[in-house]
Each structure stands twice: as C-alpha cells, then as structure tokens.
C-alpha cells in the first residue's frame, strides 16, 4: 500500500461534509472606528438546528439583528481549576 498525501486523498474523494453553508461572523469595534473580526460560527445544513437557522437567516437578512438580540454570551476559562480536577487518590 503506497502512502498518499492528504492532498491526494482529498482530490480522490468528493466528501464535502466538512464544508459550512453559512457563517455567523462576530466582530468588535476597533479603536479606529471600524470593526475587527473576533471569530465565526460555521453553520451546516447537515445539522437540523443549524439548517433551520440558515434557512431563517437566508429568508430575510434583517433576521440577523433579531438573532443578535437573542444571543446569550458567556465566557468560560480553559484553565483547569484545582477543585475540578479528578480525585484520583
């Protein structure tokens, strides 16, 4: 069996399941009065809830403002707290 690079494997198959059909882009205002991208949320039609959201956003571009008003934003640190570590002893 010969070694195939990932590029060769990618061209030999046509699996596009990893591709998103839309994105929700997140921005913050920058000091120069413009906006700076913070990140993006990929939306895929293969996921039921994401497809419903895609359809709703594609139906009317003004829905993005309604979506923004419903968002719940929270922060969670990736630092493991000692109290939450496994009790292995």
C-alpha positions in Angstrom: 0.0 0.0 0.0 1.5 3.3 -1.1 1.5 6.4 1.0 -0.9 9.2 -0.1 -0.6 12.7 1.0 -3.7 14.3 2.4 -4.0 16.5 -0.7 -4.1 13.3 -2.9 -6.7 11.8 -0.7 -8.8 14.9 -0.7 -8.8 15.1 -4.5 -9.7 11.4 -4.9 -12.9 11.7 -2.9 -15.7 14.3 -3.0 -16.7 14.4 0.6 -17.8 18.0 1.3 -19.5 17.2 4.6 -16.9 19.4 6.4 -17.9 22.5 4.5 -20.3 25.0 6.0 -23.1 26.5 4.1 -23.0 29.8 6.0 -21.3 31.7 8.8 -22.2 33.9 11.6 -19.3 36.3 11.9 -18.6 38.0 15.2 -17.0 41.5 15.4 -16.0 44.0 18.0 -15.5 47.7 17.3 -11.9 48.8 16.9 -10.2 51.9 18.2 -10.1 53.4 14.7 -13.9 53.3 14.5 -14.0 50.2 12.3 -14.8 46.7 13.2 -12.4 43.8 13.9 -13.3 40.2 13.5 -13.4 38.2 16.7 -14.4 34.8 15.2 -17.0 32.9 13.2 -19.5 30.2 13.8 -19.9 27.8 10.9 -23.4 26.6 10.1 -24.0 23.3 8.3 -27.2 22.1 6.6 -26.4 18.5 7.8 -27.3 19.6 11.4 -31.0 20.1 11.9 -30.9 23.2 14.1 -28.2 24.8 12.1 -30.2 24.2 8.9 -33.2 25.8 10.4 -31.1 28.8 11.4 -29.6 29.0 7.9 -33.0 28.9 6.3 -34.3 31.6 8.6 -31.3 33.9 8.0 -31.4 33.4 4.2 -35.1 34.1 4.2 -34.5 37.7 5.4 -31.2 39.4 6.0 -32.8 41.6 8.7 -33.2 38.4 10.8 -29.5 38.8 11.9 -30.5 41.8 14.1 -33.2 39.6 15.8 -30.6 36.8 16.2 -28.1 39.3 17.8 -30.8 40.4 20.3 -31.4 36.8 21.4 -27.8 35.8 21.8 -26.5 34.8 25.2 -22.8 35.5 25.5 -20.7 34.0 28.3 -17.1 33.4 28.9 -15.5 30.1 30.2 -11.9 29.9 31.0 -9.9 26.9 29.7 -7.7 26.9 32.8 -8.5 23.8 34.9 -9.4 24.7 38.4 -7.8 22.5 41.1 -11.1 21.9 42.7 -12.5 20.5 39.5 -9.6 18.1 38.9 -10.1 14.3 39.0 -10.0 12.9 42.6 -7.5 10.1 41.9 -6.4 9.4 45.5 
